[in-house]
């Protein structure tokens, strides 16, 4: 099948299929869409991808996506610094923000514990989370563990709960629960489900 296309098309199809959830048919549909799009649209897409790789960095405070220092949420003066919601990836933060119910701040771990994938606790930003709680200006009273509700997410939440209880006995540590199905991912949950999950969090 690949021999039916010129080299430039084959290269694009190969690159598109490196993206998550993009198979051969989806790659072909995207290729045809880009081929029919105005040249300025194709150029804008190309430039935005390059800018993404060149400019976007982890927020030095929470690990969210940023370009120049602290992210927009960390800069927001009306955020409640006493509540930190811990998520695996920035996409999970975005999902919770879509629900418009949580007004605290976030901490992005940069993944989850998964020994089979070679990801151990020391590979996550756990030390940075501890530093934030220790900061006397933060006044943190609650840490909400909003990792995904699958095996790895639960293991990560359990590990964090143990670490936080040992370091900060008076700190309230909660876990999102009600509203999210077992094995569910935050990014696929609707707004009402996420609100219920946050409101129904339990101490662990």
Secondary structure, DSSP 8 states (H G I E B T S, - for coil): -GGGS-HHHHHHHHHHTTSTT--HHHHHHHHHHHHHS-HHHHHHHHHHHHHHHHH-EE-TTT--EESSSS-HHHH-TTSEEEEEEEESSHHHHHHHHHTT---EEEEE-SS--BGGGTB-GGGSTHHHHHHHHH-TTT---EEEE---SSHHHHHHHHHHHHHHHHH-TTSEEEE--TTS-TT--GGGS-HHHHHHHHHT-EE-
